[in-house]
Amino acid sequence: MGGRRRVRPPAAAPPVGAGMGHVVFRKAPAVVSFLRVLCLALGAAADGAMAALESESGLSGLEEELTCSICLCLFSSPVTVPCGHNFCSSCLELSWAGLSGGFSCPQCRATFAGRPQLQKNTVLCRVVEQLQGRGGAKGEEEENEDGEAGGCWAGGEPPVSCDSCQEAPAVQTCLTCTASFCAEHLRPHRDSPAFRDHQLCPPLRDLQQRKCPQHNRLFEFFCSQHGVCICSLCLLGHKTCPTSPLEQAKAAAQSILFTNCSFETSAYLLFLLQETASRKKELIRNEFSEIKALIEERENEIMKAITEEEKRVWNKFDYIYSVLGNKKKEILSLKDQIEMALTESDDVLFLKRAAALQRTSTKEAFVPVVEMDQNVMHSTYQSAIILKDIVKVSLIQSREKKEEAKPVKIKLQKSHEEKKKAAKVAATTTPTTTSAAAAAKELIDSFLKKPREELLQYAANITLDYNTAHNTVVLAENYTRMSISDTFTGHKYHPQRFTDYRQVLGFQCFKRGIHYWEVQLQQGSFCGIGVCYGSMERQGPDSRLGRNSKSWCIEWLNSKISSWHNDVEKSLPNTKATKIGVLLHCDGGFVIFTAVGEKHNLIYKFKAQFTEALYPAFWLFSSDAVLSLCHMKD
């Protein structure tokens, strides 16, 4: 309804970076020209005024520098990160929400070792407050100027003319007089008490369209039943209609339009959500169909093997049945001859026949041993059990990961197709009893014979997990070095952190494949190196490395070396090596500890059937001990 209009320079361009959330400050050309005239007339005094204007313009020019690059608004409680960039404290907290590591600057992407301690930038905060104070005062001045100079053109439209003189631009419209007045003819409305009750508003161009054509009165009400604006006299004809003042009707209409817009937006978001969920369900259904196909294929192979064994046995039974049938006929024929001989009354003939029958003896029929191959039956049944256990373990691990909600950094070493192929090969592998043990021993021996150069093809760069480190364990050198400090203030609480023993796990976990890493330790240290399941206890006696069924380790106590698993210790030969190599073969089910650089480098090997993902694990006892993870070649 014809509100106040801002006066803008015709060719003024917005400042660089101005966008949503920015306050754009402009100076009217008339004001600048007026100050320049004052500079010529008043000399030094005007120079001071121009300097003040330029300083104000310079301060306004700092708006881009005082803008947060996250929310694109002026800083609110600005804080400074170590790289020197500034952000709103709430914006930065929201950007880093949910992160346990890998903090970086949102502007230059510079990374920080830990979460920086943020301090409020008080100087920058005062500059922003000063700029906001000047912007508010300037906005009031421009509003006053707009009110006084209502006759200036805005948006390309001519000003509303005064209804009294028809020359000067109107500055106010009187809704009581239904006329617009310039500043000179508006003076009676401001000075005389007789016009005190007249309602004034900014100049209106379409007064005749705001009048009731029937009663020549301004519209004051809105009839929602007929959808028309009416005056006070029209109320008599709309007695039964729901009517309301124009302001209330406008607010109600705005609310309805906003609700419709919100409903359409919600409906669109719901549509997108349904589409996304449908696509995701289709992908999941395809994955489970593939899993079912693999399991059904394995089931068909196992059933085929048993069916073939059953067929082989039945073929033997058919052969034996035919042999026994021929033997039965032979026995029946001999029986008939004996019965005929028994009916002979002549003694001589009877004895001749009896002697001949005695020489005719039936041979014993050969009946081979018929039994099913127990190795085939047992191996196929065992493979089905192993496949079932693998599926169970995978489901349990997926549930545990969802419950723990711990971010794990996984190094992808195979493509999707390779993983499917490996899963298929693993599912179709038929384990045997003695042959499997022999194959496992041969596999371990083959790796023991490999030189270090060949083992480096399985190299894995291990980093230490901050969330598992004991409160006295200090991590350094990009989380590849651990030491003990009794003066360390400790880490923040985390459910995965060790509480009773000075231990820490590697950030990487391994479920499939072959992996090799090396650890540098000090001579004569009291420390331990090993692997463990992620489900190992974090507190209590069972949380110590090697003292439970979920961890395997080698310990150094001065010159004594021991292996530990399930709280069972085995003393090992001493070695002077300070660099230890760890080879983990997840599919083969063994982990080997070697002394790098020595001729007979085997320290110890563990053989186990791993059922969960394995994490590198480290333990320090003495405060002067240090363990460092060696950087392996990519």
C-alpha positions in Angstrom: 0.0 0.0 0.0 2.5 2.6 -1.2 5.0 2.5 1.7 8.2 4.6 2.0 10.8 4.2 -0.7 14.5 4.2 -0.3 16.4 6.8 -2.4 19.3 5.0 -4.2 21.9 6.4 -6.6 20.9 5.4 -10.2 24.2 3.7 -11.1 25.4 2.5 -7.7 26.7 -1.1 -7.8 26.6 -3.3 -4.7 29.9 -3.9 -2.9 31.8 -7.1 -3.6 30.5 -10.0 -1.5 27.2 -8.3 -0.7 24.5 -11.0 -0.5 22.0 -12.5 1.9 22.7 -11.4 5.4 24.7 -8.3 4.4 23.9 -4.7 5.3 24.7 -2.4 2.4 25.4 1.2 3.3 25.0 3.9 0.6 25.2 7.7 0.7 22.7 9.8 -1.2 24.3 11.9 -3.9 22.5 15.1 -2.7 24.1 14.8 0.7 27.6 14.3 -0.7 27.2 17.3 -3.0 25.9 19.4 -0.1 29.0 18.6 1.9 31.3 19.5 -0.9 29.7 22.9 -1.3 30.2 23.4 2.5 33.9 22.5 2.0 34.3 25.4 -0.5 32.4 27.8 1.7 33.6 26.9 5.2 37.2 25.9 4.5 38.9 24.0 7.2 35.7 23.2 9.0 34.3 21.6 5.9 37.6 19.7 5.5 36.9 18.1 8.8 33.4 17.2 7.8 34.7 15.6 4.6 37.4 13.7 6.6 34.6 12.4 8.9 32.6 11.3 5.8 35.6 9.6 4.3 36.4 7.8 7.5 32.7 6.7 7.7 32.9 5.4 4.1 36.2 3.7 4.9 34.6 2.0 7.9 31.7 0.9 5.8 34.2 -0.5 3.2 35.4 -2.8 5.9 32.1 -4.6 5.9 33.4 -7.4 3.7 36.4 -7.9 6.0 34.0 -8.0 9.0 31.8 -10.7 7.5 31.8 -14.4 8.5 32.6 -16.6 5.6 30.2 -19.3 6.9 27.0 -17.4 7.5 27.9 -14.4 5.3 26.7 -12.0 8.1 28.6 -9.5 10.2 30.6 -11.3 13.0 28.7 -12.3 16.1 31.1 -13.1 19.0 34.1 -13.5 16.6 36.8 -16.0 17.4 40.2 -16.6 15.7 41.6 -20.0 14.6 45.4 -20.7 14.6 45.7 -20.0 10.8 44.5 -16.4 11.5 41.0 -16.5 10.0 38.0 -15.3 12.0 34.5 -16.8 12.3 31.4 -16.4 14.4 31.8 -18.7 17.4 28.4 -20.4 16.9 29.2 -20.9 13.2 32.5 -22.6 13.9 31.1 -24.7 16.7 28.4 -25.9 14.3 30.9 -26.6 11.6 33.0 -28.7 14.0 30.1 -30.5 15.7 30.4 -34.2 15.9 34.1 -34.3 15.0 36.6 -36.2 17.2 39.6 -35.3 15.0 40.6 -33.8 11.7 39.8 -30.2 12.6 40.4 -27.7 9.8 39.8 -24.1 8.9 36.5 -23.7 6.9 38.1 -21.0 4.8 41.7 -22.1 3.9 41.3 -25.8 4.9 44.4 -25.7 7.1 44.3 -28.7 9.5 45.1 -28.7 13.2 46.6 -31.5 15.4 43.8 -31.1 18.0 40.8 -29.0 18.6 42.0 -25.4 19.0 41.2 -23.4 22.1 39.0 -20.6 20.8 39.2 -17.2 22.4 36.9 -14.2 21.7 38.5 -11.5 19.5 37.5 -8.5 21.6 39.1 -5.9 19.2 37.2 -7.3 16.2 34.0 -7.5 18.3 34.3 -3.7 19.1 34.9 -2.8 15.5 31.8 -4.8 14.5 29.7 -3.1 17.2 30.9 0.4 16.0 30.0 -0.4 12.4 26.6 -1.7 13.4 26.0 1.5 15.5 26.9 3.8 12.6 24.8 1.7 10.2 21.8 2.1 12.5 22.2 5.8 12.8 22.7 6.1 9.1 19.6 4.1 8.3 17.5 6.5 10.5 18.9 9.5 8.7 18.0 8.0 5.3 14.6 7.2 6.5 14.1 10.8 7.7 15.4 12.1 4.3 13.0 9.8 2.5 10.1 11.1 4.6 11.0 14.8 4.0 11.9 14.3 0.3 8.8 12.3 -0.6 8.7 14.1 -4.0 12.0 12.5 -5.2 11.5 9.9 -7.9 12.0 6.3 -6.8 12.0 3.2 -8.9 11.4 5.3 -12.1 7.9 6.5 -11.0 6.9 10.2 -10.9 6.2 11.6 -7.4 2.6 12.2 -6.2 1.6 15.8 -6.8 0.1 18.0 -4.1 -3.7 18.2 -4.5 -3.6 21.9 -3.4 -1.0 23.4 -5.7 -0.7 20.7 -8.3 3.1 21.5 -8.6 5.1 20.5 -5.6 5.5 16.8 -4.7 3.4 15.5 -1.9 5.0 14.4 1.3 1.9 13.1 3.2 -1.6 11.9 2.3 -4.5 12.6 4.7 -6.9 9.7 4.7 -9.5 11.9 6.4 -9.4 14.6 3.7 -8.6 12.0 1.0 -6.0 14.3 -0.4 -2.2 14.6 -0.7 -0.2 17.7 0.4 3.2 19.1 -0.1 5.3 20.3 2.9 3.9 23.8 2.6 0.2 22.8 2.4 0.6 20.1 5.0 1.6 22.7 7.6 -2.0 23.3 8.8 -2.3 19.6 9.6 0.8 19.8 11.7 0.2 23.2 13.4 -3.6 23.5 13.8 -5.4 21.5 16.5 -8.4 21.1 14.2 -6.5 18.6 12.1 -5.1 16.7 15.0 -7.4 13.6 14.5 -6.7 13.4 10.8 -4.9 10.2 9.8 -1.7 10.9 7.8 0.3 8.3 5.8 3.0 8.4 3.1 1.9 9.7 -0.3 -0.6 7.5 -2.0 -1.1 7.6 -5.7 -4.4 5.6 -6.1 -6.7 7.2 -3.6 -9.7 6.9 -5.9 -9.2 3.1 -6.1 -9.2 3.0 -2.3 -12.6 4.5 -2.1 -15.9 2.8 -2.1 -17.5 3.6 -5.5 -21.0 3.6 -3.9 -20.4 5.7 -0.8 -17.2 7.6 -1.8 -15.5 6.5 1.5 -12.2 4.8 2.0 -12.2 1.1 2.4 -11.9 0.1 6.0 -13.0 -3.6 6.1 -12.7 -6.8 4.2 -15.6 -9.3 3.6 -14.0 -12.7 3.4 -17.3 -14.3 2.1 -17.4 -12.1 -1.0 -13.7 -11.4 -1.2 -14.1 -7.6 -1.5 -13.0 -4.5 0.5 -15.9 -2.4 1.9 -16.4 0.9 3.7 -18.1 1.5 7.0 -21.5 2.2 5.3 -21.3 -1.1 3.4 -21.4 -3.0 6.7 -25.2 -2.7 6.6 -25.3 -4.8 3.5 -22.9 -7.4 4.9 -24.5 -8.0 8.3 -24.4 -11.8 8.0 -20.9 -11.9 6.3 -17.7 -12.4 8.2 -15.9 -9.0 8.1 -12.6 -7.8 9.7 -10.5 -4.6 9.5 -8.0 -4.4 6.6 -5.0 -4.9 8.8 -6.4 -8.1 10.4 -7.5 -9.4 7.0 -4.1 -8.8 5.6 -2.4 -10.6 8.5 -4.8 -13.6 8.1 -4.2 -13.8 4.3 -0.4 -13.7 4.8 -0.7 -16.5 7.3 -2.7 -18.6 4.9 -0.3 -18.0 2.0 2.7 -18.8 4.3 1.0 -22.0 5.4 0.3 -23.0 1.8 3.9 -22.3 0.9 5.1 -24.3 3.9 2.8 -27.1 3.0 4.0 -27.2 -0.6 7.6 -27.1 0.6 7.0 -29.9 3.1 5.2 -31.9 0.4 8.2 -31.5 -1.9 10.6 -32.5 0.8 8.5 -35.5 1.7 8.5 -36.4 -2.0 12.3 -36.2 -2.1 12.5 -38.2 1.1 10.3 -40.9 -0.3 12.3 -41.0 -3.6 15.6 -41.2 -1.7 14.3 -43.9 0.6 12.9 -45.8 -2.4 16.2 -45.7 -4.2 18.1 -46.8 -1.1 15.7 -49.6 -0.4 16.1 -50.8 -4.0 19.9 -50.8 -3.6 19.7 -52.6 -0.3 17.3 -55.1 -1.8 19.7 -55.8 -4.7 22.6 -56.3 -2.3 20.7 -58.8 -0.2 19.5 -60.5 -3.4 23.1 -60.9 -4.4 24.0 -62.2 -0.9 21.1 -64.7 -1.1 22.3 -65.8 -4.6 25.8 -66.4 -3.3 24.4 -68.5 -0.3 22.0 -70.4 -2.6 24.8 -71.1 -5.0 27.0 -72.4 -2.2 24.0 -74.5 -0.9 23.5 -76.0 -4.4 27.2 -76.9 -4.7 27.1 -78.6 -1.3 23.9 -80.5 -2.1 25.3 -81.5 -5.5 28.4 -83.0 -3.8 26.2 -85.0 -1.4 23.9 -86.1 -4.2 26.8 -87.3 -6.3 28.2 -89.3 -3.3 24.7 -90.7 -2.8 24.5 -91.6 -6.5 27.9 -93.3 -6.3 26.8 -95.5 -3.3 23.5 -96.4 -5.0 25.4 -97.5 -8.1 27.4 -99.9 -5.9 24.2 -101.2 -4.4 22.8 -101.9 -7.8 25.9 -103.9 -8.8 25.8 -105.9 -5.5 22.1 -106.6 -6.0 22.8 -108.0 -9.5 25.6 -110.2 -8.2 23.5 -111.5 -5.3 20.7 -112.2 -7.7 22.9 -114.4 -9.9 24.2 -116.2 -6.9 20.6 -116.8 -5.7 19.7 -118.4 -9.1 22.8 -120.7 -8.8 21.9 -121.8 -5.3 18.2 -122.5 -6.3 19.4 -124.6 -9.3 21.7 -126.6 -7.0 18.9 -127.1 -4.5 16.6 -128.6 -7.3 19.4 -131.0 -8.2 19.8 -132.1 -4.6 16.1 -132.6 -4.2 16.0 -134.8 -7.4 19.0 -136.8 -6.1 17.2 -137.5 -2.8 14.3 -139.1 -4.6 16.5 -141.7 -6.3 15.8 -145.2 -4.9 18.7 -147.0 -6.5 21.7 -146.8 -4.1 24.3 -146.8 -6.8 22.8 -144.0 -8.8 22.2 -142.0 -5.7 25.8 -142.3 -4.6 27.0 -141.3 -8.1 24.7 -138.2 -8.1 25.7 -137.3 -4.5 29.4 -137.5 -5.3 28.9 -135.3 -8.4 26.8 -132.7 -6.4 29.5 -132.7 -3.7 32.1 -131.8 -6.3 29.8 -129.0 -7.6 30.4 -126.3 -4.8 29.1 -122.8 -5.1 31.6 -120.0 -4.9 31.1 -117.3 -2.3 29.8 -114.1 -3.8 32.1 -111.0 -3.6 30.3 -108.2 -1.8 32.4 -105.0 -1.7 32.2 -102.7 1.4 29.6 -100.0 0.7 29.8 -96.8 2.7 29.6 -93.1 2.0 32.7 -91.0 2.0 32.8 -89.5 5.4 35.3 -86.8 4.4 32.9 -85.5 1.8 30.0 -85.6 4.2 31.9 -83.9 7.0 33.7 -81.3 4.9 30.5 -80.1 3.2 28.6 -79.9 6.5 31.6 -78.1 8.1 31.7 -75.6 5.3 28.0 -74.8 5.8 28.7 -74.2 9.5 31.7 -72.0 8.8 29.6 -69.9 6.3 26.8 -69.6 8.9 29.4 -68.4 11.5 30.8 -65.9 9.1 27.4 -64.4 8.5 26.6 -64.3 12.2 29.9 -62.6 13.0 29.3 -60.0 10.2 25.8 -59.2 11.5 27.0 -58.9 15.1 29.9 -56.6 14.1 27.5 -54.4 12.1 25.2 -54.1 15.1 28.2 -53.3 17.4 29.4 -50.6 15.1 25.9 -49.0 15.0 25.8 -49.1 18.8 29.3 -47.7 19.4 28.9 -45.1 16.7 32.6 -44.8 16.5 34.1 -43.3 13.3 36.6 -45.8 11.8 39.0 -44.9 9.0 39.0 -47.8 6.6 41.6 -48.2 3.9 40.0 -49.6 0.8 42.3 -52.1 -0.9 40.0 -53.8 -3.3 37.4 -52.7 -5.7 33.7 -53.6 -5.3 34.0 -56.4 -7.9 37.1 -57.8 -6.3 35.4 -57.9 -2.9 32.4 -59.8 -4.5 34.9 -62.3 -6.1 36.8 -62.7 -2.8 33.5 -63.3 -0.9 32.5 -65.9 -3.5 35.8 -67.7 -3.4 35.7 -67.7 0.5 32.2 -69.1 0.4 33.0 -71.9 -2.0 36.2 -72.9 -0.2 35.9 -76.4 1.3 38.0 -76.9 4.4 39.4 -80.3 5.3 40.9 -81.6 8.5 44.4 -82.7 7.8 44.9 -81.1 4.5 43.8 -77.7 5.9 46.3 -77.9 8.7 49.1 -78.9 6.3 48.1 -76.1 3.9 48.1 -73.6 6.8 51.6 -74.7 7.9 52.9 -74.4 4.4 51.4 -70.9 4.1 53.0 -69.7 7.3 56.4 -71.2 6.3 56.2 -69.5 2.9 55.8 -66.1 4.6 58.6 -66.8 7.0 60.9 -67.4 4.1 60.0 -64.1 2.4 62.6 -61.4 2.7 61.6 -58.0 4.1 61.5 -56.5 0.5 58.7 -58.8 -0.4 56.8 -58.2 2.8 56.7 -54.4 2.0 54.2 -55.0 -0.7 51.7 -55.6 2.2 52.8 -52.4 4.0 50.2 -50.5 6.0 50.8 -47.1 7.5 49.4 -47.3 11.1 48.3 -44.3 13.1 47.4 -44.3 16.8 43.8 -43.8 17.8 43.5 -40.7 20.2 40.1 -42.0 21.5 41.7 -45.2 23.0 44.9 -43.7 24.5 45.3 -43.9 28.3 45.3 -40.6 30.1 49.1 -40.8 30.7 49.9 -41.7 27.1 51.1 -38.8 25.0 50.7 -39.0 21.3 53.1 -37.1 19.0 54.4 -36.9 15.4 51.0 -37.1 13.7 49.8 -39.9 16.1 52.8 -42.2 15.2 54.7 -41.9 18.5 53.6 -42.7 22.0 55.3 -42.1 25.4 54.4 -41.8 29.1 54.0 -38.6 31.0 52.8 -38.5 34.6 52.4 -34.7 34.4 50.1 -34.9 31.4 46.7 -33.4 32.1 44.9 -36.3 30.4 42.5 -36.7 27.5 38.8 -36.1 27.3 36.5 -38.9 28.3 35.6 -41.4 25.6 34.0 -44.9 26.1 36.8 -46.5 24.0 39.6 -45.2 26.2 41.8 -47.5 28.3 41.5 -46.6 32.0 43.7 -49.1 33.9 46.7 -49.8 31.6 48.8 -47.5 29.5 47.7 -48.8 26.2 46.5 -47.4 22.8 45.1 -49.0 19.7 45.8 -48.3 16.1 43.3 -46.3 14.2 43.1 -48.8 11.3 41.3 -52.2 11.6 41.8 -55.2 9.4 39.2 -57.9 8.6 40.5 -59.3 5.3 43.8 -59.6 3.5 47.5 -59.4 4.4 49.0 -56.4 6.3 52.5 -55.6 7.5 53.8 -52.8 9.7 57.0 -52.1 11.7 57.5 -50.6 15.2 60.6 -49.0 16.6 61.3 -49.5 20.3 64.1 -48.7 22.8 66.6 -51.3 24.1 65.7 -52.5 27.5 62.2 -51.0 27.6 59.2 -52.5 29.3 56.6 -52.5 26.5 54.2 -54.7 24.5 53.2 -55.0 20.8 50.3 -57.0 19.5 46.9 -57.1 17.9 43.4 -57.4 19.5 39.7 -57.3 18.7 37.9 -54.0 18.9 35.5 -55.6 21.5 38.4 -56.1 24.1 37.6 -54.6 27.5 38.7 -51.0 28.2 38.9 -51.4 32.0 39.5 -54.1 34.6 42.0 -57.0 34.6 40.8 -58.3 31.2 41.7 -55.0 29.5 45.4 -55.7 29.7 47.0 -56.8 26.4 47.5 -60.6 26.1 45.6 -61.3 29.4 42.4 -62.2 27.6 41.1 -64.3 24.7 40.7 -61.3 22.4 44.4 -60.1 22.2 47.8 -61.5 21.1 51.1 -59.7 22.0 54.8 -59.9 22.6 56.2 -58.2 25.7 59.7 -56.9 26.5 60.8 -56.7 30.2 64.4 -55.5 30.1 66.2 -58.5 28.4 63.3 -60.9 28.8 60.8 -61.5 26.0 57.5 -63.3 26.4 54.4 -64.1 24.3 51.0 -63.6 25.9 47.5 -64.8 24.9 44.5 -65.6 27.0 46.6 -64.9 30.1 49.1 -67.7 29.1 52.8 -66.7 29.0 55.6 -68.3 27.0 59.2 -67.3 27.4 61.0 -66.6 24.1 64.7 -66.4 23.1 66.2 -63.0 23.5 66.8 -60.6 20.6 68.8 -57.4 20.3 66.6 -56.0 17.5 64.9 -52.7 18.2 62.7 -52.7 15.1 59.9 -55.2 15.2 57.9 -56.3 12.1 54.3 -57.5 12.5 52.7 -59.5 9.7 48.9 -60.1 10.0 47.3 -62.6 7.7 43.5 -62.3 8.4 42.3 -65.0 6.0 45.1 -67.4 6.9 44.5 -66.9 10.6 48.0 -66.1 11.9 50.1 -63.1 13.1 53.9 -63.2 13.0 56.4 -61.1 14.9 59.8 -60.7 13.4 63.1 -59.0 14.3 63.9 -56.7 11.4 67.6 -56.9 10.4 68.5 -60.2 12.0 69.2 -63.4 10.0 66.9 -65.7 12.0 64.3 -63.0 12.5 61.3 -65.0 13.8 60.3 -64.0 17.3 57.0 -65.8 17.6 53.9 -66.7 15.6 50.3 -67.0 16.7 47.8 -69.2 14.9 44.1 -68.5 15.5 40.7 -68.4 13.8 40.0 -64.7 13.8 36.3 -63.9 14.0 36.4 -60.1 14.4 38.3 -57.2 12.9 41.8 -56.8 14.4 43.4 -53.6 15.6 47.2 -53.0 16.1 47.7 -52.6 19.9 50.6 -51.1 21.9 51.4 -51.0 25.7 54.0 -49.1 27.7 54.9 -49.6 31.3 58.0 -47.5 32.1 57.9 -43.8 31.9 61.1 -43.6 29.8 59.8 -46.0 27.2 58.9 -44.8 23.7 57.3 -46.6 20.8 57.3 -45.2 17.2 55.5 -46.5 14.2 57.7 -46.6 11.1 56.5 -45.0 8.0 56.1 -47.6 5.3 56.4 -47.0 1.6 53.1 -46.4 -0.2 
